[in-house]
């Protein structure tokens, strides 16, 4: 009996995502989108919501980041061997790319919840002997290559994924597109349910768009128009061919370019953003569409450090299945227990930083963490806008910084930001201790969000769709200091779950000054002068943020509002 056989006995939701963080040592993810997808599947396993996920095998991974002493990033393949973790599927399907048949095989990886549940993941793979060398590389590198390479990947994901599920015998009750990369699955469904020409009246379209819309839902993650995949129709016709007629495709995906987000919007009955603010932004970006809001969450067990797991197990049995039990944390946990759990997590961070960078952090100094994709709108340099002011603050009260993040290989401004941060390490030497951890991944993220004292987030409004790193920190009692964007608009209770930088407005000119002011007048004095007050904020973070902003709540929302309609 193969692994896949255990999952074909009931109808399932087909969850399509270009990247999924299955585990730390399987590099099939680049960042937040993939980690969110992985947390979705982990919660689906815990809650026994019947899903089957479809993604690319990405055997060369995203990339392995190396940094020299100047902060110059170089990228190396982050290869993995699917046979060590997954079972080869017997089924193969074919898709047409540039007029030739490309065979798509795959692997079955089983996501196992810590409570006994499981979910299958189909990892699509073109690296099989029936294909040419060029076609064998299609599923090799996550987000690699040019637009033509990306379109070939999205054909394999969307069209190949639907065909693979059919070949494997899955009964699919709903197709969930996690971002627009898989939108071509809608085109394949249009083709599947097209009526024969002899049944049509003159001028009547063969495509049953309402039927396809009933089968599809779409989660958009990108609040910036430029961030959505677009392909010229010359490239589309050359690569995709005539799967459906061009007039229909343009009506669904845009006249000038094939916009994958537009295609997903027009072929989905249910559409949602990943935070309330993001849904508002999306409705303005795409007028005429009803965009719901299902705010993201993080997987409770995965993102809670060992010391806090033990604490929650003792005080709130069942918290992993019902994280809402943590709402009582502010009245049912002793200050000493919380602080001891935090000290243990902080000690692990101190050890990790020493081992990986040679830098020695002081366990009793206020430690600020910043970890995410290094790109301009995340503004990782905001804290360093006034080095003199930062030094003056550190002269009064010691401050330590732990930073991590990768820049996309083609994001030159993002790479320069990493170099700038490394220059700041040297400029601040002797005043502010700062460590930059290379190779940001899931394990590094957990060590950081659990071990720092404050989690910093400084995006340019309204470019943060949701953000989930602060939610991860919350499960470890670490408050967030953030610009009011994404989930923090909902999660920030000033002085209770953390602190806001600036006001809830689009203007960003005063954010740096607001950040320094909040550090100088509120955060740093509270940490050093009022331990009980600081622990009260830690409790508020757990009780108000962790209890709600988790992927169990998110998954239950999807199950009740999206999958059952």
Buried (B, 14 or more C-beta within 10 A) or exposed (E): EEBBEEBBEEEBBBBBBBBBBBBEEBBBBBBBBBBBBBBBBBBBBBBEBBBBBBBBBBBBBBBBBEBEEEBEBEBEBBEBEBEEBBBBBEBBBBBBBBEEEBBBBBBBBBBEBBEEBBBBBBBBBBBBEBBEEBBBBBBBBBBBBEEBBBBBBBBBBBBBBBBBBBBBEBEBBBBBBBBBBBBBBBBBBBBEBBEEEEEEEEEEBBBBBEEBBBBBBBBBBBBEEEBBBBBEBEBBEBBBBEBBEEEBBBEBBBEEBBBBBBBBBBBBBBBBBBBBBBBBBBBEBBEEBEBBBBBBBBBBBBBBBEBBBBBBEEBBEEBBBBBBBBBBBBEEBEBEBBBEBBBBBBBBBBEBBEEBBEBEBEEEBBBBBBBBBBBBBBBBBBBBBBBEBBBEBBEEBBBBBBBBBBBBBEBEEBBBBBBBBBEBBEBBEEBBBBBBBBBBBBEBBBBBBBBBBBBBBBBBBBBBBBBBBBBBBBBBBBBBBBBBBBBBBBBBBEBBBBBBBBEEEEEBEEBBBBBBBBBBEBBBBBBBEEEEEBBBBBBBBBBBBBBBBBBBBBBBBBBEBBBEE
